[in-house]
Amino acid sequence: MQRVRRTAIGLATALVMSGLVVLGATGRPGNAGTGAAFADRAALLELYAARAAGSIDETGTIPSGGQPPSQPQPVAGPATGRFSYPVLSHPAIPLAPLELDAGKLPSGQAIAGRLDGLLWDPRFGDRVAVAVVDPVTGRPIYVHDAGTGYTPASTTKLLTAAAVLSRMGPAARLRTTVVRTTGTDEIVLVGGGDPTLVSDGDSFAATGYPEPARLSTLAERTAKALVKAGVRKVNLRYDAGLFEGPARAASWAYSYVAGGSAVVTPVSALVVDHGYVGDPLNRIRSMDPARQAAELFARQLSAAGVKVSGPIQPKTAGAKATELAAVESPPLSAVVEHMLVDSDNDIAESLARHVAIASKQPATFDGAAATIRA
Protein backbone atom coordinates (compact mmCIF):
# COMPACT_ATOMS: atom_id res chain seq x y z
CA MET A 1 0.00 0.00 0.00
CA GLN A 2 2.84 2.39 0.84
CA ARG A 3 4.41 1.91 -2.60
CA VAL A 4 1.07 2.44 -4.33
CA ARG A 5 0.56 5.61 -2.27
CA ARG A 6 4.02 6.89 -3.21
CA THR A 7 3.26 6.25 -6.88
CA ALA A 8 -0.07 8.07 -6.63
CA ILE A 9 1.62 11.06 -4.97
CA GLY A 10 4.25 11.18 -7.70
CA LEU A 11 1.65 11.12 -10.47
CA ALA A 12 -0.58 13.65 -8.74
CA THR A 13 2.32 16.00 -8.04
CA ALA A 14 3.44 16.01 -11.66
CA LEU A 15 -0.10 16.56 -12.90
CA VAL A 16 -0.74 19.34 -10.39
CA MET A 17 2.44 21.07 -11.50
CA SER A 18 1.07 21.02 -15.03
CA GLY A 19 -2.21 22.64 -13.97
CA LEU A 20 -5.44 20.92 -14.94
CA VAL A 21 -4.66 19.41 -18.31
CA VAL A 22 -1.44 20.46 -19.98
CA LEU A 23 -1.37 20.35 -23.77
CA GLY A 24 2.26 21.05 -24.49
CA ALA A 25 5.54 20.71 -22.65
CA THR A 26 8.86 22.25 -21.95
CA GLY A 27 11.44 21.75 -24.65
CA ARG A 28 15.20 22.18 -24.35
CA PRO A 29 18.02 21.67 -26.84
CA GLY A 30 18.95 17.99 -26.94
CA ASN A 31 15.68 16.99 -25.27
CA ALA A 32 14.04 15.58 -28.38
CA GLY A 33 13.22 11.90 -28.68
CA THR A 34 10.63 9.45 -29.88
CA GLY A 35 8.33 6.77 -28.56
CA ALA A 36 7.72 6.97 -24.82
CA ALA A 37 10.93 8.47 -23.47
CA PHE A 38 13.12 11.49 -24.02
CA ALA A 39 16.73 12.25 -23.31
CA ASP A 40 16.73 14.49 -20.26
CA ARG A 41 15.47 14.70 -16.68
CA ALA A 42 12.25 16.62 -16.07
CA ALA A 43 13.06 20.20 -15.15
CA LEU A 44 9.83 20.30 -13.14
CA LEU A 45 11.46 18.20 -10.41
CA GLU A 46 14.25 20.73 -10.16
CA LEU A 47 11.64 23.44 -9.69
CA TYR A 48 10.16 21.44 -6.82
CA ALA A 49 13.61 21.28 -5.27
CA ALA A 50 13.93 25.06 -5.62
CA ARG A 51 10.49 25.58 -4.04
CA ALA A 52 11.36 23.33 -1.08
CA ALA A 53 14.68 25.17 -0.69
CA GLY A 54 12.86 28.44 -0.28
CA SER A 55 13.75 30.09 -3.59
CA ILE A 56 10.08 29.82 -4.61
CA ASP A 57 7.35 30.38 -2.02
CA GLU A 58 4.19 28.33 -1.50
CA THR A 59 2.20 30.37 -4.00
CA GLY A 60 4.71 29.57 -6.71
CA THR A 61 6.15 33.08 -6.85
CA ILE A 62 9.66 34.42 -6.29
CA PRO A 63 10.21 36.08 -2.89
CA SER A 64 12.58 38.94 -2.01
CA GLY A 65 11.80 41.47 -4.69
CA GLY A 66 11.27 39.06 -7.57
CA GLN A 67 14.86 37.99 -8.11
CA PRO A 68 15.58 34.26 -7.77
CA PRO A 69 18.83 33.18 -6.11
CA SER A 70 21.49 32.15 -8.58
CA GLN A 71 21.98 28.73 -6.99
CA PRO A 72 19.12 27.21 -4.98
CA GLN A 73 20.44 25.24 -2.03
CA PRO A 74 19.93 21.46 -2.09
CA VAL A 75 17.30 19.99 0.19
CA ALA A 76 17.40 16.51 1.68
CA GLY A 77 14.73 14.26 0.21
CA PRO A 78 13.96 10.57 -0.20
CA ALA A 79 16.69 8.55 -1.92
CA THR A 80 15.74 7.48 -5.45
CA GLY A 81 18.60 5.42 -6.86
CA ARG A 82 21.54 7.71 -7.48
CA PHE A 83 19.48 10.87 -7.16
CA SER A 84 17.48 12.55 -4.41
CA TYR A 85 14.58 14.96 -4.77
CA PRO A 86 12.10 16.38 -2.26
CA VAL A 87 9.16 15.85 -4.62
CA LEU A 88 7.52 13.01 -2.69
CA SER A 89 7.91 14.41 0.82
CA HIS A 90 7.35 18.09 -0.06
CA PRO A 91 4.77 18.29 -2.89
CA ALA A 92 4.00 21.71 -4.29
CA ILE A 93 0.87 23.54 -3.20
CA PRO A 94 -1.94 22.38 -5.57
CA LEU A 95 -3.48 24.85 -7.98
CA ALA A 96 -6.83 23.23 -7.22
CA PRO A 97 -7.92 20.65 -4.61
CA LEU A 98 -7.32 17.08 -5.76
CA GLU A 99 -10.77 15.88 -4.62
CA LEU A 100 -13.35 15.85 -7.40
CA ASP A 101 -16.04 17.41 -5.14
CA ALA A 102 -13.85 20.08 -3.54
CA GLY A 103 -15.49 23.15 -5.08
CA LYS A 104 -15.08 25.30 -8.15
CA LEU A 105 -11.90 25.46 -10.17
CA PRO A 106 -9.48 28.37 -9.75
CA SER A 107 -9.80 31.30 -12.13
CA GLY A 108 -7.50 31.83 -15.06
CA GLN A 109 -6.04 34.83 -13.26
CA ALA A 110 -5.17 32.70 -10.20
CA ILE A 111 -3.51 30.05 -12.35
CA ALA A 112 -1.61 32.66 -14.32
CA GLY A 113 -0.36 34.21 -11.11
CA ARG A 114 1.16 30.94 -10.04
CA LEU A 115 2.51 29.67 -13.35
CA ASP A 116 4.01 33.01 -14.33
CA GLY A 117 6.15 32.78 -11.23
CA LEU A 118 7.55 29.40 -12.28
CA LEU A 119 8.44 30.06 -15.90
CA TRP A 120 11.39 32.32 -14.99
CA ASP A 121 13.66 29.39 -14.28
CA PRO A 122 16.56 29.39 -16.81
CA ARG A 123 16.77 25.61 -16.68
CA PHE A 124 13.70 25.48 -18.88
CA GLY A 125 15.75 27.08 -21.66
CA ASP A 126 14.25 29.50 -24.15
CA ARG A 127 11.66 27.10 -25.59
CA VAL A 128 8.69 26.83 -23.23
CA ALA A 129 5.07 26.38 -24.27
CA VAL A 130 2.19 25.80 -21.86
CA ALA A 131 -1.56 25.43 -22.33
CA VAL A 132 -3.83 24.75 -19.35
CA VAL A 133 -7.30 23.59 -20.36
CA ASP A 134 -10.49 22.93 -18.40
CA PRO A 135 -11.02 19.20 -19.13
CA VAL A 136 -14.80 19.51 -18.82
CA THR A 137 -15.44 22.42 -21.18
CA GLY A 138 -12.25 22.33 -23.23
CA ARG A 139 -11.85 26.06 -22.58
CA PRO A 140 -8.26 27.35 -22.44
CA ILE A 141 -7.53 28.81 -18.99
CA TYR A 142 -3.86 29.75 -19.37
CA VAL A 143 -1.57 29.87 -22.39
CA HIS A 144 2.05 30.77 -22.87
CA ASP A 145 3.45 30.57 -26.41
CA ALA A 146 0.92 27.80 -27.00
CA GLY A 147 0.79 28.34 -30.76
CA THR A 148 4.37 27.17 -31.25
CA GLY A 149 5.07 23.48 -31.80
CA TYR A 150 7.87 21.98 -29.73
CA THR A 151 9.02 18.42 -29.22
CA PRO A 152 7.53 17.37 -25.86
CA ALA A 153 9.93 16.68 -23.02
CA SER A 154 9.63 13.95 -20.39
CA THR A 155 6.08 14.97 -19.50
CA THR A 156 5.10 12.32 -22.07
CA LYS A 157 6.15 9.69 -19.51
CA LEU A 158 2.94 10.56 -17.65
CA LEU A 159 1.01 9.08 -20.58
CA THR A 160 3.16 5.94 -20.51
CA ALA A 161 2.60 5.63 -16.75
CA ALA A 162 -1.17 5.99 -17.06
CA ALA A 163 -1.31 3.51 -19.94
CA VAL A 164 0.73 0.76 -18.31
CA LEU A 165 -1.03 1.03 -14.94
CA SER A 166 -4.50 0.99 -16.51
CA ARG A 167 -3.69 -1.79 -18.97
CA MET A 168 -1.59 -4.12 -16.76
CA GLY A 169 -2.45 -3.04 -13.22
CA PRO A 170 -0.19 -1.76 -10.42
CA ALA A 171 0.46 -5.22 -8.95
CA ALA A 172 1.76 -6.83 -12.16
CA ARG A 173 5.40 -7.96 -12.26
CA LEU A 174 7.81 -8.71 -15.10
CA ARG A 175 9.48 -12.15 -15.09
CA THR A 176 12.94 -13.10 -16.32
CA THR A 177 13.20 -16.88 -16.71
CA VAL A 178 15.51 -19.74 -17.62
CA VAL A 179 14.04 -22.71 -19.49
CA ARG A 180 15.50 -26.06 -20.47
CA THR A 181 14.90 -27.67 -23.81
CA THR A 182 13.33 -31.08 -23.18
CA GLY A 183 15.77 -33.97 -23.48
CA THR A 184 18.87 -31.81 -23.89
CA ASP A 185 21.45 -29.96 -21.82
CA GLU A 186 20.57 -26.69 -23.54
CA ILE A 187 19.12 -23.86 -21.46
CA VAL A 188 17.73 -20.51 -22.62
CA LEU A 189 17.82 -17.23 -20.69
CA VAL A 190 14.53 -15.55 -21.59
CA GLY A 191 14.14 -11.80 -21.19
CA GLY A 192 10.78 -10.69 -19.86
CA GLY A 193 11.29 -7.00 -20.55
CA ASP A 194 12.27 -6.09 -16.98
CA PRO A 195 14.12 -2.75 -17.31
CA THR A 196 15.11 -2.73 -13.64
CA LEU A 197 16.98 -6.06 -13.60
CA VAL A 198 20.46 -5.74 -12.06
CA SER A 199 23.43 -8.09 -12.21
CA ASP A 200 23.99 -8.56 -8.47
CA GLY A 201 23.83 -6.92 -5.07
CA ASP A 202 26.72 -4.58 -5.85
CA SER A 203 25.14 -3.18 -9.00
CA PHE A 204 24.14 0.46 -9.13
CA ALA A 205 20.59 0.99 -7.85
CA ALA A 206 20.59 -2.52 -6.35
CA THR A 207 20.30 -1.05 -2.86
CA GLY A 208 17.84 1.66 -3.78
CA TYR A 209 14.07 1.77 -4.04
CA PRO A 210 12.43 -0.18 -5.50
CA GLU A 211 14.29 -3.42 -4.77
CA PRO A 212 15.15 -4.89 -8.21
CA ALA A 213 15.41 -8.51 -9.32
CA ARG A 214 18.98 -9.82 -9.57
CA LEU A 215 20.51 -11.87 -12.37
CA SER A 216 22.82 -13.49 -9.81
CA THR A 217 19.77 -14.82 -7.94
CA LEU A 218 18.47 -16.29 -11.18
CA ALA A 219 21.84 -17.99 -11.79
CA GLU A 220 21.85 -19.49 -8.31
CA ARG A 221 18.31 -20.83 -8.69
CA THR A 222 19.09 -22.21 -12.13
CA ALA A 223 22.24 -23.97 -10.91
CA LYS A 224 20.35 -25.49 -8.01
CA ALA A 225 17.68 -26.90 -10.35
CA LEU A 226 20.28 -28.25 -12.78
CA VAL A 227 22.42 -29.92 -10.11
CA LYS A 228 19.28 -31.49 -8.64
CA ALA A 229 18.60 -32.96 -12.10
CA GLY A 230 22.20 -34.25 -12.32
CA VAL A 231 23.34 -31.67 -14.88
CA ARG A 232 26.60 -29.76 -14.33
CA LYS A 233 27.41 -28.65 -17.88
CA VAL A 234 25.09 -26.84 -20.29
CA ASN A 235 24.93 -24.97 -23.57
CA LEU A 236 23.56 -21.48 -23.02
CA ARG A 237 21.26 -19.59 -25.36
CA TYR A 238 19.37 -16.32 -24.84
CA ASP A 239 16.00 -15.05 -26.06
CA ALA A 240 15.17 -11.34 -26.24
CA GLY A 241 12.35 -11.81 -28.72
CA LEU A 242 9.58 -10.38 -26.54
CA PHE A 243 10.25 -6.96 -28.08
CA GLU A 244 10.22 -6.49 -31.84
CA GLY A 245 11.50 -4.09 -34.45
CA PRO A 246 14.50 -1.74 -34.34
CA ALA A 247 16.33 -1.32 -31.04
CA ARG A 248 17.01 2.35 -31.84
CA ALA A 249 14.57 4.93 -33.13
CA ALA A 250 15.38 6.52 -36.47
CA SER A 251 15.06 9.99 -34.96
CA TRP A 252 17.54 9.40 -32.12
CA ALA A 253 20.58 11.61 -32.41
CA TYR A 254 23.91 9.82 -32.67
CA SER A 255 24.93 11.26 -29.30
CA TYR A 256 22.07 9.36 -27.63
CA VAL A 257 23.79 6.02 -28.22
CA ALA A 258 27.42 6.99 -28.84
CA GLY A 259 30.12 5.28 -26.78
CA GLY A 260 30.74 6.88 -23.42
CA SER A 261 28.12 9.62 -23.88
CA ALA A 262 25.12 7.37 -24.47
CA VAL A 263 21.96 8.40 -22.64
CA VAL A 264 19.89 5.37 -23.69
CA THR A 265 20.57 1.68 -24.20
CA PRO A 266 19.24 -0.01 -27.35
CA VAL A 267 15.77 -1.21 -26.41
CA SER A 268 15.82 -4.89 -25.48
CA ALA A 269 13.65 -7.35 -23.56
CA LEU A 270 16.84 -8.68 -21.92
CA VAL A 271 19.06 -6.11 -20.24
CA VAL A 272 20.85 -5.75 -16.89
CA ASP A 273 22.13 -2.63 -15.14
CA HIS A 274 20.41 -0.48 -17.78
CA GLY A 275 22.96 -1.83 -20.26
CA TYR A 276 25.92 -0.16 -18.55
CA VAL A 277 29.27 -1.83 -19.08
CA GLY A 278 31.55 -1.89 -16.04
CA ASP A 279 31.19 1.06 -13.66
CA PRO A 280 27.84 2.75 -14.47
CA LEU A 281 29.28 6.11 -13.40
CA ASN A 282 31.44 5.94 -16.55
CA ARG A 283 28.19 6.07 -18.58
CA ILE A 284 29.38 3.49 -21.12
CA ARG A 285 26.53 1.38 -22.46
CA SER A 286 26.48 -1.89 -24.35
CA MET A 287 25.43 -1.83 -27.98
CA ASP A 288 24.10 -5.42 -27.55
CA PRO A 289 22.54 -5.56 -24.07
CA ALA A 290 20.98 -9.00 -24.52
CA ARG A 291 24.32 -10.65 -25.31
CA GLN A 292 25.95 -8.71 -22.49
CA ALA A 293 23.35 -10.09 -20.06
CA ALA A 294 23.80 -13.65 -21.34
CA GLU A 295 27.59 -13.51 -21.03
CA LEU A 296 27.32 -12.19 -17.50
CA PHE A 297 24.79 -14.89 -16.66
CA ALA A 298 27.20 -17.56 -17.95
CA ARG A 299 29.90 -16.35 -15.55
CA GLN A 300 27.46 -16.31 -12.65
CA LEU A 301 26.25 -19.81 -13.55
CA SER A 302 29.82 -21.12 -13.58
CA ALA A 303 30.44 -19.54 -10.19
CA ALA A 304 27.35 -21.37 -8.92
CA GLY A 305 28.73 -24.74 -10.01
CA VAL A 306 27.40 -25.28 -13.53
CA LYS A 307 29.84 -25.00 -16.43
CA VAL A 308 28.79 -23.34 -19.68
CA SER A 309 30.35 -24.95 -22.77
CA GLY A 310 30.43 -23.79 -26.38
CA PRO A 311 29.42 -20.41 -27.80
CA ILE A 312 26.59 -18.36 -26.34
CA GLN A 313 24.06 -17.72 -29.08
CA PRO A 314 20.58 -16.20 -29.48
CA LYS A 315 17.68 -18.62 -29.84
CA THR A 316 13.92 -18.54 -29.44
CA ALA A 317 12.81 -20.61 -26.47
CA GLY A 318 10.63 -23.46 -27.69
CA ALA A 319 7.07 -23.99 -26.56
CA LYS A 320 8.01 -27.37 -25.10
CA ALA A 321 10.78 -25.99 -22.92
CA THR A 322 10.46 -26.43 -19.16
CA GLU A 323 11.01 -23.51 -16.79
CA LEU A 324 13.92 -24.06 -14.41
CA ALA A 325 13.97 -20.77 -12.49
CA ALA A 326 12.67 -17.22 -12.52
CA VAL A 327 12.97 -13.82 -10.85
CA GLU A 328 10.38 -11.06 -10.81
CA SER A 329 10.55 -7.29 -10.98
CA PRO A 330 9.05 -5.05 -8.33
CA PRO A 331 5.31 -4.37 -8.86
CA LEU A 332 4.62 -2.01 -11.72
CA SER A 333 3.44 0.64 -9.27
CA ALA A 334 7.02 0.90 -7.97
CA VAL A 335 8.60 0.60 -11.43
CA VAL A 336 6.40 3.43 -12.71
CA GLU A 337 7.28 5.61 -9.73
CA HIS A 338 10.99 5.01 -10.38
CA MET A 339 10.50 5.91 -14.05
CA LEU A 340 8.79 9.21 -13.19
CA VAL A 341 10.98 10.37 -10.32
CA ASP A 342 14.24 9.61 -12.16
CA SER A 343 12.74 10.48 -15.56
CA ASP A 344 14.18 7.17 -16.74
CA ASN A 345 14.12 6.74 -20.53
CA ASP A 346 15.05 3.05 -20.60
CA ILE A 347 12.23 2.09 -18.25
CA ALA A 348 9.75 4.18 -20.25
CA GLU A 349 10.63 2.51 -23.55
CA SER A 350 10.28 -0.96 -22.02
CA LEU A 351 6.98 -0.22 -20.30
CA ALA A 352 5.59 1.29 -23.49
CA ARG A 353 6.22 -2.01 -25.27
CA HIS A 354 4.47 -3.91 -22.50
CA VAL A 355 1.42 -1.73 -23.11
CA ALA A 356 1.57 -2.77 -26.77
CA ILE A 357 1.89 -6.46 -25.87
CA ALA A 358 -1.03 -6.25 -23.44
CA SER A 359 -3.04 -4.63 -26.24
CA LYS A 360 -2.06 -7.40 -28.68
CA GLN A 361 -0.11 -4.96 -30.85
CA PRO A 362 3.51 -5.16 -32.10
CA ALA A 363 6.05 -4.43 -29.35
CA THR A 364 7.79 -1.78 -31.46
CA PHE A 365 8.26 1.99 -31.33
CA ASP A 366 5.22 2.48 -33.56
CA GLY A 367 3.11 -0.14 -31.80
CA ALA A 368 3.89 1.33 -28.39
CA ALA A 369 3.09 4.89 -29.46
CA ALA A 370 -0.19 3.84 -31.08
CA THR A 371 -1.43 1.87 -28.07
CA ILE A 372 -0.53 4.66 -25.63
CA ARG A 373 -2.50 7.14 -27.74
CA ALA A 374 -5.42 4.73 -27.80
N, C-alpha and C positions, 0 to 999 in steps of 0.2 A: 504494500500500500504506500509506503514511504517513497519508493522509486516512482510509482505512478503519479503521486502528488508532486514530486520534483519535476517530472516531465510536464505535467499540466501547468505548473508555475512557469516553466521555461517557455512553453508555447504561448501562454497568456501574456507574459511580459513582452515577448517580441511583438505580438499582435497589438497590444496596448500602445507600444512605442510607435507603431505605424498609424495609430488613430483608430478609425472604425474599420474601413476597408481601404487598403492602400493599393492603388493601381499605378504602379511605377516603382522605382527603386533608386538607390544611390548607385552611381557608376563612377569608377576610378580607372585611370590608365592601368592596363594589365589585368583588369578584373573581369574581362570577358570570358565566356566559356560556352558550354553547350550541355544539353541533357539536363541533369538534375543538380549539378554542382558547378561552382565557379571558383576561381583561383585565389581568393583572398579571404581573410577573416572579416566578419561583419563589423563594420565601424560602429554600429549601434551599441554593441557590447562595450566598446571603449567609451562611448558617451555615458553609459550607465556607471562605469568606473569613475568618470569625471564627476558625475552627479553625486555619487556616494562620497567622493573625496571633498566635496564642498565647493567645487568650482562651478557647479550649476545648482541652484536651489530647488526646493520641492515643487515649485510651480514651473520648472523647466526654463527659467530665465537666468541671466548672468548677474550675480551680485556685484557689489562694489563698483558702481559707476558704469557698468556695462562692458568692462574689459576683462576677458577671461585670462587666467594665469597662463603663462607660457608653457609650463609643465605641470599638469595636475599630479598630485602626489598619489602613489599607489595605495590601495586599500586592501587589507586582508580579506579574502573571501574563500569560499569552499574550493578545495583542490579539484581540478578537472584535468587529469592527465598531467601534461607538462605545463599547463597554464592555470591561472587562477583569476577568477572574476567575481565581483560581488553581486552578479545579476540575480542569483537565486535567493540570497539572504537579504538583499536590499533592493527589491523591485522598485521601479519608478512609480511615482504617484499616477494613478490611472487618469486618463482624460475623461472617462465616463465609468460609472460603476460597472463591475463585471456581471452582476446579476441581471437577468433579463427583465425583471419587474421592478427595477430600482428607480424608476422615474424617467423624466424626459432627457433626451440627449443634449449635450452641451451645444451652445450656439457656435456658428462659424467663427465669430469674433473671439470666443474663448479658446477654441482650438488654435486659431491663428496666433493668439498671444503666447501659447505654449510652444508650438512648433517653430515659430520665428526665432525663439530663443535658443533652439537647438541647432539650427542650420548654419550657425556661425563657424562651427568646428572645422578647422582646415583639413582635418583628416578625411573629410568627405571629398576633398578635391574640388575642382571647379565644375563638375558635372553632376548636379543634383536635381532630380525631378520628383515631385510628390503630388499625389492627388488623393484626398480623403473624401470618400463617398458614403452617403447614407445608404446602407444595404437594403433598406425597405423601399425607399422612394427612388433610389438611383441618383439623387440630387447631389452634385458636387458641393462639398462644405468648405474645402480648403484646397487651393492649388498653388503650386510653385513651379514654374517652367514646365507645366504639365503637357504642353503641346510639342515638346521635343522628345524624340525617340532615343532612348539609351538602352544599352545592353543591361538587363537586370543584374544586380549583384546577388549575394548569398541569401537575400530574402526569398528567393525561389525555393530554398530548402524547406520553408514552411509548407509549401505545397506538397513536396515529397513526404514530409513528416505526416501531414494529414492523410495523404493517400495510403501510405503503408499501414498506419494505425487503423484506419477504417476498413481497409481491405483484408489485412492479416490479423489484426487484433493486438493489443499491447502485451499479451502473455506469450505470444508465439516466439519460438527460438529457432535458430539456424544450426543445422547439424553438419558436422564434418565427420566422415566415416571412413572405415577401411573394410573392404570386402575381399573375400577369397573366392577365386574361380573354382568351382566344384571339380574335385578330382585332380587338382594340380597344386603346385607350390607357388603359384602366382597370386600376389595380392595387389589391390588397386586402392590408392589413396584418392578418395572422392571428395572434391570441394563442394560444399553446400552453400557457397556464397556468403560466408561469415566474414565481414570486413574487419572484425575486431580480434580475430584469432592471432595469438602471439606464439612465439617459438617456445619460451619457457618462462620460469619465474623471474629471470633477470632481464627479460625484454622490457623495452620502454613501454610505459602504460600498464605493465602487468600488475603493478601494485596500486593502480589508481582505480577510480570508479568509472564505469562499472567493472566488476571482476570479469576478465575475458576468459575464454577457453584457451587451453594450452596444447600446442602440438606435441610437446614432450609427454603430457598425460596420455594423449592418444597413442603414442609410441609404446608407452609402458603397458597400456591395456592390450594393445595388439600383440606385443611380445608374450604377455601372459597367456593369451588365448592360443597363440601358436605353439608355445612350449607345452601347454596342456594337451594339445593335439599331436604332440610328438614331432613338431616341425621346428627346426633351428636354422634353416637356410631357405630364403625365398627370392623370387624375382619380383622386383617392384615396378609397378606402373602407376600412372596418375591420370585422373579424369577431371578436367575443368570445363566439361561440356555443358554445365547448367546454363551458363551465359553464352549468347551467340553474337555473331557479327564482329565488327572491328573492335579491337581493344583500345583504340585511340580515336577520338572524334576528328573529323576532317578539319574542323575549325580551330582546334587547339594550336596555339602558337608553339613553335619549336622549343621555346624556353620552358614550357610546361613539363616536358618530358626529357630535357637534355641533361645528361650526366649528373654532375653534382648539384645542379640548380633545379632539378625536377620538383614540381609541386604536386604532381599526381603520379600514381602508379598506373600502368596499363590495366584496364578493367579486367578482372579475372574472378572466377568463382572459387579459385584456390589461391590464397595469398596469406602470408604471415607477416607480422610486424609492419603492416602497411606497405610491404614490398621493399623496405629499407634493407640495404646490404651493409653488414657490419654495424658500426655505431650509428644509430639513427640521427644523432646530432650532426653527423657529417652530411646529412640530407642526400645521400646517394641511393638511388632506387634501382631495383632490378628491372630490366627490360623484358624479362620472362618470369614473372612472379610465380607461376604454377610450377615450373621446373625448379626454381629456387626452393620452394616449399618442399617438393619431393626429395630433393637432394639433402636438405636439412633433416627431413623425416628419416631418410636412410641412415644417417649418422646416429640419430637418436635411437633407432631400432637396433642398430649394432651395439650401442652402449647398453641396451636393455637385454642383450643376449641372443639376438637373432641376426644372423649374417645376411646381408643383401649381396647377391651375386649377379653378374652381368650388367648390361647397361640399363639405365632408368629411362623409360620411354612413355610417351602418352598413349592412352588406350581408353576406350569407352568401357565402363564396367558393364558386364553382361547382366541380363535380367535374371539369370540363374545363379548369380553370385550370392554368397552367404555373408552377412555382416559379421565381422569379427569384433569391432569396437567402434565407439563413437564418442564425441564430445559435443557439447551444445553451447551456443552463445548465451549471453545474458538475454533476458526478455526484451522484446523489441521496444518496450517503453523506455528502458535504460539505454538501448542503442540509439534510439531517436534523440534522447536528451543529449547524449554525448555528441551526436552529429551537430545539433543546434548550438550547443554551448561552445564547442571548439570550431564550429563552422567547417566541419570535416568533409572535404570533397570526395575522398575515397569511399567513405561510408555512404554518402548520398548517392553516388553512382550505383553502388551495389544494391541499396534498398530500392532504388527506382526500378531496377531489373526484377526484383522480387515482386513489385507491384504488377509488372507486366506478366510474370509467370502466373501469379494468382488470378490474373484476368484472362489467362489463356491466350496471351499475345506473345510475339517474339521478344526474347530477353535481350534486346538491342538498344542502342541509343534512341532510334526512332520509335520502337515499340514502347519503351519506358516513357518517353515524352508524351506519346499519344494516350496511354492509359492514365497518366497523371492528369492530363487535361480533362479526360472523360470523368 
